[in-house]
Amino acid sequence: MNAKERYLAVLDDNKREELDRVPTFVQYIRPEFVEVHQQKFVNMRVPFKSDISRFKDAYFMGFESVFANFHPGLRVSRVEVEDEKGEKVLVAWNGQPPMKRMGYYKRGLFFSIDNLNKVRETMRKVDDSAEIQKTMDHYERISSYIFPVIEIGGIFDTLWQSMGFKNFSYHHRKNSKLYRELVKYFAELTLIRVQSIIDATGSRAGVLNINDDIAFKGRSMISPERWEQDIGIYYKEICSIISDAGMKTTMHTDGDITDMIPVLKRIGFKGVQGWEGGADPLIVNEKYPDFVINGFGDISQIIPFGSKEEIFNHVKELMDALKENRHFIIGPSTVIYEGIPFENVEYFIEASMRYGKY
């Protein structure tokens, strides 16, 4: 099987039994990792042509699938709004000031309906179909070597980042109009992105992954019941549209989302990529044997600091727990970053090939 066939077989009840081994995946390899190990990458050779470094870097390191992007099918203008001190600040579609170096969890400025509406009023659909088709043609040409898994921004984590977690917690508890309008706004953005891909390329992508951090290290950020009530109703429509187009829907999230799996399944998600928050693979596999698990490689301790033996044992334990039901795609739980030794990534891949055979 090639890279695309192997990945999609995990999501296909009719193809799963044909798997020759567990597929490998990585979110992406950070440029800083490549820079640190530039002597190893400088003479990199890959058997396909691509101007996109994340594909070549991932393939070179031994992975066979990686997240990829499309044109969004929409535009939202940058707008000047007032911050909480009354000062004028330029913000982007997500409520974040685009011209400043902001941390990932930096508070955004959608703390008022006025600020949200100023940005939302600039949102417009655009015809990106030519670029989307061109991108898909390229992805298909390389997919037998490295399979690009299309990622799309989601609703929940963008929402709470757009206003800051303190403001989010308050408005979530109150179920305020601002909270509800933000959910609608980010749901609409996600739906437009999904529909643009489907309109341009039909089912060619095979799977669409929605990125949406919904959990902390040990639990979901809000209760599964409330998440399903507030967010799930929009995702149910989105998953249905993707399914009707002949594709599967998966989610990326950080944290332990074990208690969210029943909700995600009811909504229409077929699996989750991530699993970096203390989830127990044995429990997940026992309770939800038909749910696709992508990740679980320990990126906090074992891959960055473990010995070769420890990495091999870690991979073997994951395979022993998750391999048998053929719903497992192995990979680091998050990105390959500059603090990870080059050889440890090689050990991880070597062990995955050894213990992942069916």
C-alpha positions as CSV (number, residue, x, y, z in Angstrom):
1,M,0.0,0.0,0.0
2,N,1.1,3.6,-0.6
3,A,0.9,6.4,1.9
4,K,-2.5,7.7,0.9
5,E,-4.0,4.2,0.7
6,R,-2.7,3.3,4.1
7,Y,-4.0,6.4,5.9
8,L,-7.5,6.2,4.3
9,A,-7.8,2.5,4.9
10,V,-7.8,3.1,8.7
11,L,-11.0,5.2,8.1
12,D,-12.6,2.7,5.8
13,D,-14.4,-0.4,7.2
14,N,-14.0,-2.2,3.8
15,K,-10.3,-1.4,3.4
16,R,-9.1,-1.7,7.0
17,E,-8.3,-5.4,6.8
18,E,-6.0,-4.8,3.8
19,L,-3.6,-2.8,6.0
20,D,0.0,-4.0,5.8
21,R,1.1,-1.9,8.8
22,V,0.1,1.0,11.0
23,P,0.4,4.3,9.1
24,T,2.7,7.1,10.4
25,F,1.8,10.8,10.8
26,V,3.2,14.0,12.0
27,Q,1.5,17.4,12.4
28,Y,4.5,19.1,10.9
29,I,8.2,19.5,11.6
30,R,9.1,23.0,12.9
31,P,11.5,25.0,10.8
32,E,13.7,25.5,13.9
33,F,14.2,21.7,14.0
34,V,15.3,21.7,10.4
35,E,17.6,24.7,11.1
36,V,19.2,23.0,14.1
37,H,19.9,19.9,12.0
38,Q,20.5,21.7,8.7
39,Q,23.6,19.6,7.9
40,K,21.4,16.6,7.7
41,F,18.7,18.3,5.6
42,V,21.0,20.2,3.2
43,N,21.5,17.2,0.9
44,M,17.9,16.0,1.3
45,R,16.6,13.9,-1.6
46,V,12.9,13.0,-2.0
47,P,11.3,11.1,-4.9
48,F,8.7,13.8,-5.6
49,K,8.7,17.4,-6.6
50,S,7.2,20.0,-4.3
51,D,7.9,23.6,-3.2
52,I,6.3,22.9,0.1
53,S,9.0,22.2,2.7
54,R,6.7,20.6,5.3
55,F,6.1,17.7,2.8
56,K,9.7,17.1,2.0
57,D,10.8,17.5,5.6
58,A,8.2,15.0,6.9
59,Y,9.1,12.5,4.2
60,F,12.8,12.8,4.8
61,M,12.3,12.1,8.5
62,G,10.3,8.9,7.6
63,F,6.7,10.0,8.1
64,E,4.1,9.3,5.4
65,S,1.4,11.8,6.2
66,V,1.2,15.4,7.4
67,F,-1.2,18.2,7.8
68,A,-1.7,20.5,4.8
69,N,-3.7,23.6,3.9
70,F,-6.0,25.0,1.3
71,H,-7.1,28.5,0.2
72,P,-10.1,29.3,2.5
73,G,-12.8,30.5,0.1
74,L,-13.3,33.7,2.1
75,R,-11.7,36.9,3.2
76,V,-12.0,39.0,6.3
77,S,-10.4,42.4,6.5
78,R,-8.3,43.8,9.3
79,V,-10.3,46.3,11.2
80,E,-9.4,48.9,13.8
81,V,-11.2,48.3,17.2
82,E,-10.8,49.6,20.7
83,D,-9.0,47.6,23.3
84,E,-10.1,47.5,27.0
85,K,-8.2,50.8,27.6
86,G,-10.0,52.5,24.7
87,E,-6.9,52.5,22.5
88,K,-7.2,51.8,18.8
89,V,-5.8,48.4,17.8
90,L,-5.8,46.7,14.4
91,V,-7.2,43.1,14.6
92,A,-7.6,40.2,12.1
93,W,-10.4,37.8,11.5
94,N,-9.8,36.0,14.8
95,G,-9.8,39.1,17.1
96,Q,-6.0,39.0,17.4
97,P,-3.7,41.9,16.6
98,P,-1.8,40.6,13.5
99,M,1.1,43.0,13.5
100,K,2.4,42.1,17.0
101,R,4.2,39.0,18.1
102,M,1.5,37.3,20.1
103,G,1.7,34.1,22.0
104,Y,-0.6,31.3,21.0
105,Y,-2.9,31.8,24.0
106,K,-2.7,35.6,24.0
107,R,-6.1,37.3,24.7
108,G,-7.9,38.6,21.7
109,L,-10.2,41.7,21.5
110,F,-13.6,40.2,20.8
111,F,-14.7,41.1,24.3
112,S,-17.7,43.1,22.9
113,I,-20.3,42.7,20.2
114,D,-19.2,46.0,18.6
115,N,-15.7,44.7,18.1
116,L,-16.9,41.4,16.7
117,N,-19.4,43.1,14.3
118,K,-16.8,45.5,12.9
119,V,-14.8,42.5,11.8
120,R,-17.7,40.2,10.9
121,E,-19.2,42.8,8.6
122,T,-16.1,42.6,6.3
123,M,-16.4,38.8,5.8
124,R,-17.1,37.8,2.3
125,K,-17.0,34.6,0.3
126,V,-14.6,34.5,-2.6
127,D,-14.0,32.0,-5.5
128,D,-10.8,30.2,-4.6
129,S,-11.8,27.2,-6.7
130,A,-9.0,27.5,-9.3
131,E,-6.3,27.6,-6.5
132,I,-8.0,24.9,-4.6
133,Q,-8.0,22.6,-7.6
134,K,-4.4,23.4,-8.4
135,T,-3.4,22.6,-4.8
136,M,-5.3,19.4,-4.9
137,D,-3.7,18.3,-8.1
138,H,-0.3,18.8,-6.5
139,Y,-1.4,16.9,-3.4
140,E,-2.5,14.0,-5.4
141,R,0.7,13.9,-7.3
142,I,2.7,13.4,-4.1
143,S,0.2,11.5,-2.0
144,S,1.6,8.1,-2.7
145,Y,4.8,9.2,-1.0
146,I,3.5,11.7,1.6
147,F,-0.2,12.1,2.1
148,P,-1.4,15.7,2.8
149,V,-4.2,15.5,5.3
150,I,-6.2,18.7,4.8
151,E,-6.6,20.7,8.0
152,I,-9.2,23.4,8.6
153,G,-9.6,25.8,11.5
154,G,-12.4,25.1,13.9
155,I,-14.8,26.8,16.3
156,F,-14.0,26.4,19.9
157,D,-10.4,27.2,20.5
158,T,-10.5,30.1,18.1
159,L,-13.5,31.4,20.0
160,W,-11.9,31.4,23.5
161,Q,-8.6,32.8,22.1
162,S,-10.5,35.6,20.4
163,M,-11.7,37.0,23.7
164,G,-9.3,35.6,26.2
165,F,-10.0,32.7,28.5
166,K,-11.2,34.8,31.5
167,N,-13.7,36.6,29.3
168,F,-14.7,33.4,27.7
169,S,-15.3,31.7,31.0
170,Y,-17.6,34.5,32.1
171,H,-19.6,34.7,28.9
172,H,-19.8,30.9,28.6
173,R,-21.3,30.6,32.1
174,K,-23.8,33.4,31.3
175,N,-24.5,32.0,27.8
176,S,-24.3,35.6,26.8
177,K,-25.3,37.0,23.4
178,L,-21.6,37.7,22.7
179,Y,-20.7,34.1,23.4
180,R,-23.5,32.8,21.1
181,E,-22.6,35.2,18.3
182,L,-19.0,34.2,18.5
183,V,-19.9,30.6,18.2
184,K,-22.0,31.4,15.1
185,Y,-19.3,33.5,13.6
186,F,-16.5,30.9,13.8
187,A,-18.9,28.1,12.8
188,E,-19.7,30.1,9.6
189,L,-16.0,30.5,8.9
190,T,-15.4,26.8,9.3
191,L,-18.4,25.9,7.1
192,I,-17.3,28.2,4.3
193,R,-13.9,26.6,4.3
194,V,-15.3,23.1,4.1
195,Q,-17.9,24.0,1.4
196,S,-15.2,25.7,-0.7
197,I,-13.1,22.6,-0.8
198,I,-16.1,20.3,-1.6
199,D,-17.4,22.7,-4.3
200,A,-14.0,22.8,-6.0
201,T,-12.8,19.2,-5.6
202,G,-15.6,17.0,-4.4
203,S,-14.4,14.0,-2.4
204,R,-10.8,14.1,-3.7
205,A,-9.3,14.9,-0.3
206,G,-10.6,11.8,1.3
207,V,-10.6,13.2,4.8
208,L,-10.9,16.7,6.2
209,N,-9.4,17.4,9.7
210,I,-10.8,20.2,11.8
211,N,-8.3,21.7,14.3
212,D,-9.9,22.6,17.5
213,D,-8.3,22.4,21.0
214,I,-11.1,21.4,23.3
215,A,-9.3,19.8,26.3
216,F,-6.7,20.4,29.0
217,K,-4.1,17.9,30.0
218,G,-6.5,15.9,32.1
219,R,-10.0,16.8,31.0
220,S,-12.1,18.7,28.5
221,M,-12.2,22.5,28.8
222,I,-16.0,22.5,29.3
223,S,-18.4,19.7,30.0
224,P,-19.2,17.4,27.1
225,E,-22.9,18.1,27.5
226,R,-22.4,21.8,27.2
227,W,-19.9,21.5,24.3
228,E,-22.4,19.3,22.4
229,Q,-25.2,21.7,23.1
230,D,-23.3,24.9,22.1
231,I,-20.7,23.8,19.6
232,G,-21.8,20.3,18.5
233,I,-24.9,21.4,16.7
234,Y,-22.8,23.3,14.2
235,Y,-20.2,20.5,13.9
236,K,-23.0,18.0,13.3
237,E,-24.0,20.0,10.2
238,I,-20.4,20.3,9.0
239,C,-19.7,16.6,9.5
240,S,-22.9,15.7,7.6
241,I,-21.8,17.9,4.7
242,I,-18.4,16.3,4.6
243,S,-19.9,12.8,4.8
244,D,-22.5,13.5,2.1
245,A,-19.5,14.5,-0.1
246,G,-18.0,11.1,0.4
247,M,-15.3,12.0,2.9
248,K,-14.5,11.4,6.6
249,T,-14.1,14.0,9.3
250,T,-11.5,13.9,12.0
251,M,-10.4,16.4,14.7
252,H,-7.1,17.6,16.1
253,T,-7.1,18.6,19.7
254,D,-4.6,18.9,22.5
255,G,-5.3,17.3,25.8
256,D,-7.2,14.3,27.1
257,I,-10.5,14.1,25.3
258,T,-11.5,10.6,26.5
259,D,-14.7,11.8,28.0
260,M,-15.6,13.7,24.8
261,I,-15.4,10.7,22.5
262,P,-19.1,9.7,22.8
263,V,-20.1,13.3,21.9
264,L,-17.7,13.4,19.0
265,K,-19.0,10.1,17.6
266,R,-22.6,11.3,17.8
267,I,-21.7,14.4,16.0
268,G,-20.0,12.6,13.2
269,F,-16.2,12.7,13.9
270,K,-14.5,9.4,13.0
271,G,-11.3,10.0,15.0
272,V,-9.0,12.4,16.8
273,Q,-5.3,13.4,16.2
274,G,-3.3,14.4,19.2
275,W,-3.6,12.5,22.5
276,E,-0.9,14.4,24.4
277,G,-2.7,15.0,27.6
278,G,-2.5,11.9,29.7
279,A,-5.1,9.8,28.1
280,D,-4.8,6.0,28.6
281,P,-4.6,4.2,25.3
282,L,-5.8,0.9,26.8
283,I,-8.9,2.5,28.2
284,V,-9.6,4.4,24.9
285,N,-9.1,1.3,22.9
286,E,-11.3,-0.9,25.2
287,K,-14.2,1.6,25.4
288,Y,-14.1,2.9,21.8
289,P,-12.5,0.3,19.5
290,D,-14.1,1.8,16.4
291,F,-12.7,5.3,17.0
292,V,-9.6,6.3,14.9
293,I,-6.7,7.3,17.1
294,N,-3.9,9.3,15.5
295,G,-0.9,10.2,17.6
296,F,-0.1,9.2,21.2
297,G,3.7,9.4,20.7
298,D,4.9,11.0,24.0
299,I,6.4,14.4,22.9
300,S,7.1,15.7,26.4
301,Q,9.4,13.1,27.8
302,I,10.1,9.9,25.8
303,I,10.7,11.2,22.3
304,P,12.8,14.2,23.3
305,F,14.7,12.7,26.3
306,G,14.4,8.9,26.0
307,S,17.0,6.4,25.1
308,K,16.7,4.2,22.0
309,E,15.5,1.4,24.2
310,E,12.9,3.6,25.9
311,I,11.6,4.9,22.6
312,F,11.3,1.4,21.2
313,N,9.5,0.2,24.3
314,H,7.1,3.1,24.2
315,V,6.2,2.4,20.6
316,K,5.8,-1.3,21.3
317,E,3.5,-0.5,24.2
318,L,1.3,1.7,22.0
319,M,1.2,-0.9,19.3
320,D,0.2,-3.6,21.9
321,A,-2.6,-1.4,23.1
322,L,-3.9,0.1,19.8
323,K,-2.7,-1.9,16.8
324,E,-5.0,-4.9,16.8
325,N,-8.3,-3.2,15.9
326,R,-6.7,-1.4,12.9
327,H,-8.0,2.0,14.0
328,F,-4.5,3.4,14.9
329,I,-2.2,5.9,13.1
330,I,1.0,6.4,15.0
331,G,2.8,9.7,15.3
332,P,4.0,12.3,17.8
333,S,1.2,13.8,19.8
334,T,2.2,17.2,18.5
335,V,4.9,18.8,16.3
336,I,8.6,17.8,16.0
337,Y,10.3,20.8,17.6
338,E,13.9,21.9,17.9
339,G,14.6,20.4,21.3
340,I,14.2,16.8,20.0
341,P,17.3,15.0,19.0
342,F,17.4,14.0,15.3
343,E,18.2,10.4,16.1
344,N,15.3,10.1,18.5
345,V,12.9,10.8,15.6
346,E,14.7,8.2,13.6
347,Y,14.3,5.7,16.5
348,F,10.6,6.5,16.7
349,I,10.1,5.8,13.0
350,E,12.3,2.7,13.1
351,A,10.3,1.3,16.0
352,S,7.0,2.2,14.3
353,M,8.0,0.2,11.2
354,R,9.2,-2.8,13.2
355,Y,6.2,-3.1,15.5
356,G,3.5,-1.7,13.2
357,K,3.5,-4.6,10.7
358,Y,0.3,-6.6,10.4
